[in-house]
């Protein structure tokens, strides 16, 4: 699916894949795109006067309607916790409500009812001394008791004590279970996920998201800007859009592999793994000018890093065709 987001006369376009990765250094543009999507597929009320937000999101050149997706947005750990904690609109409440409908809990309700009946009889015996008054309850109040519960970790630890990766794992598992109980079309936005988890954890999160997308009608949009935070294998490559001074939609992996092999300044073959690792290093700088570091830049950086006991070495030997291409 192609998504167009307009900002008055400007238009930003990207391919919506099951997992979409919005990369690049133009953070204000990414922020505007994601906020536009959140507003459009929500109950956000637009003012009557003309504004940049009204009907500024199209899918495949059409206004699909604001109920086309249900959007779940995460922009920081507080929002992530909101979906996991016990609150009226959290995924956890929806999941537990579904579990209670599945369980044969009528026997438990009858037991609770009998115990409560006995307790209320004792209370009302004393209340009768006051006059014609008594205390009542309804079995439906049991759900009210459940709603006053709290979600904690094992050993009564607080959810806030868990690290970000643990919370993401819980969140993704929760999405899978909720979709199993109540399937629908979900669009999940995780903004600046690279500020929340490590690169290795990001790779694991991508794998978990792929498993969800295979089973359910769920789409993920992830925004990153830090080097290394991108999955660019054959399954993910075409879902990458780099937003810079100029925007770039990544093609299929085999297309970019062919382009690089055919246009590299000397006869050089890259393995699939080598090319993927290289793309991870440079993808956030695509579409930017002045992105190449000079020798002086690297020397100064190495000098400072040596004071921190970090001693990287420039592993590349001088390669004349590549250097000539970089100078051209």
N, C-alpha and C positions, 0 to 999 in steps of 0.2 A: 504494500500500500504506500502511496505517495502522500505525504502531508505537506500542505502549504500553510505557512503562517505569515500574515501580512502585518505591516506596521505602517499605516497610511500607504505611501507609494512603494515602500520596500516590500520585498517578498523573500522569505526564507523557505527553502525546500529541503526535505530529507526523506529517505526511504524508511518506512516503519516496518521493521522486521520483528520476528518474535522477540529478539533481543537487539535493541537499538542502542548504539554507543555514540553519544554526542561528544566529540573530542575537540581539541584545539584551544587556542589562546584567547579567543573572543568570548570571554565569560559573560559580558553584558548581553550579547546576542543569545547565548544559551539560556540565560536567566529569563529573558523576554519570551523565548519560545516556550519554555516549560510553564511559565506563568500563564501564557495564553491558553495552553492546553488545559491547565487546571481550571481556569475560569470558564472555558467553553463547556467542558463536560462536568458541570457542577450546577448548583442552584444559585450561583452568583448572579446578582441582579445588576443589569446594565442600566445606566442612566439614559434618559430619553434622547438627550442631545447626541450628535454624532461623536463617536470616540473610536480610538484605535482598537479597542477590545471587541467591539460588537461584530459577531460573525466573521472573525478574522482567522478561523481555522477551517480548512477544507481537506477532505480525504478524497484522493483521485478526482480532484477538481469539483467536488460536490460538497454542499453543506449537508452533512449526514444527520444532523439533529443532535441535540445535547444529551440524549440518553443512549447514544451509540456505544459509548464506553462508560463503565463505572471506574473512576479514577481513585487510586490510593496513592497518596504522595508522602514521601519521606525526604525531609530536608533537615537532617540533623538527628541526633540521638533522641531528643525529646519527642519528636514526631514518631520515631520508631517505637518508643516506649508506649506512646498513646495507643497504637494499634495492638500492643500486647497486653497492656494493663487492663484492669477490670473497669470498664466504663460503658455507657449506654451504646456507643457507636463503635466499640472496638471489635476487632476480629475474634478476640477471645470469647466475648459474650455470645457472639453468633455461633461459634463452635460449640460452646457448652450447651447452649439452648438446643442445638441440633443433637448433641449427645443425649440430652434428657428426653428428647422425643424418641430416640432409638431404644433407650433402655426400658425394660419393664419395671418401672419404678412405682407402680401402683401399690405393690405390697409394702414398700417402704413408706409410702404416703399413709397407708392405713395404720401402720405401726406408729408413725408420728402423730396421726390423728387421735389414736387411742390415748397416747401419753399426754397430749395437749388437753384432751377432753377431761382426763382425770385431774390435771393440774388446774384447769379453769373451774372445775367443780369445787375444788378446795378454796380457790380464791373467791368465787361467788358466794360460798357459804359465809365467809366473813363480810363480804360486801352487802349481803342481805340485811345486815344489822343497820345499814344506812337508810334502807327503804327499798322501793321497787327499782333497783338498778342491778345490772350485771355486766360482766366483761365478756365480749364475744370475739371470735376469730373466724377466718375462712381458710380452707385448705389451700386456696390460691395464694395465700400469704407465704407459702413455702418458697415460691419463686422469688418473692421479695427478700426472703432470707438469703437465697443464693446470690441475688444481685448485690448484697452488702458484703460479699466475700472480697478477698484480696488475692492477687496473684503474687507469689513469692517463689524464690528458689528453694532447693533442698536445704533443710536445716533452718528454715525461716529466714534465709538471707534475702536481702532486697534485690530487686531486678536491677537497680542502679549500680549494684556492685559487680554485675557481670560485664565482661569486656564486650566491645562492639561486635566482634565476630560472633560471639555466642548469641547475642541478641538478633543478629541477622539470620543466623541458623534457625532460631525459634520462629522468627517472623516468616521465613520461607516455608517451613514445615506447616505453620498455621495456615498459610495461604492454600497449600495443597489440600489440607483436611477440610477447610471451609468450601473449597471448590468441589470437593467430592460430595459434600452434603447439599450445597446450593450452587450448581454450575451457572455461570453467566460470563459475559464478556468483560474482562478486567484489563485496565491499563495501569501499570504500576510504575511510578516515577521515583527514581532515587537520585536526588541532586547532589553533586559533589561527593559521590561515594568514595572517591580517592582520598578525601579528608577524614574518612572514618575507619578504614581498614587498610591492612598492608597489601602489597602487591601479590604475595602468595595467597592471602585470604581472598583477594579479589578473583583470582583464578578459580578457587573453590566455589565462591559464590556464583560465578558464571556457570559452572557445571550444574549446580543445584537449580539455577534458573532455567537452564536448558531442559532439565528433566521435567520441570513444571510445564514448560511450553509444549512439550511433546504430548502430555496427557490432557491439558486443559486449554481453553480459549483465553490465554493470558499473554499479554504483551508487556515487556519491560523497556523503559527508557532510562538509561544511565548516563549521567554527565560526568566527565573527567577532564582534567587539564594537566595533571602531573605525568611526567615521563614514566613509561612502563605500565600504566594503567589502561590496558586495552587487550582484548582478545581478538586475534586476527587470523584464526585458522580458516579453513574452507567453509565452515558452517557459519562463522560470525562476520567474515570480512565484509560482505555486501550490506551489513547492517550498521556500518561505521560511516558517520558523516563528520568531517573535520571543519569546524567553523573558525575561520581566521579572518585576515584581511580579505581573502578570497575563499569561498567555501568549496569543499571538495567532497564528492560522494564516492566512497571506495567502490570499485567494481568487484566482481567475483575474484577470489584469490588467484585462480589460474590465469585470469586476464592480466593482472598486475605482474604476475610472475613472468609471463610471456613478454610484456612490455619492457621490463627491466633487462631481461636476457637479450632482447633484440637491440636495446639502445645503450647498454652499458659501454663505457668508453674503451674497454678492451675485452678480449675473449675471457669471460669469467662465468662460471656456473655456480649458482647458489643452491644448496639443498633447501628443501621446504622449511626445515627447522631454522636454518640460518636466516632465510628471508623473513620468517615470522619474527624472530628475535630482533632483526634490524628494524622492521616496521614498528615494533613496540618502542624502540628507542627514539624514533624520529617522527612518529605519527602526529604528536601534539604540535609539531612545528610546521606541518604542511600548510600551505596557504599564507605563510608569514614571510615578510622580507627581513633581511638582516638576521637570518637564523644561523648562519655559519660562524663558528668560533674561530678566531685567529690563533696563531701559535702563541702570541703573547697572552691571550686570554687563558689558554690552557696552562701555560707556565705559572702565571700568577695564582691560578686556582690550586695547582699542585703545591706551590710554595706554602700557601695557607694551610692546605690539608696536611702537609708534613708536620706542622705544629700540633696537629691532632693525632699524630701517629698513623696517618692514612697515606699509603705510598703506592698509589696506582701507577702503572707503567703504560706508556703508549705502545701497544703491542704491534700496531701496523708498521711495517717497514715502508720506506719511501716508495711510492708507486707512481711512476711518472705519468702514465696516461690518465689516472684518476685525478692527480694534482693539476695537470694541464686542463682537465675538464672543469675543475672547481675554480680555476683562475680565469676561465674564458668568460 
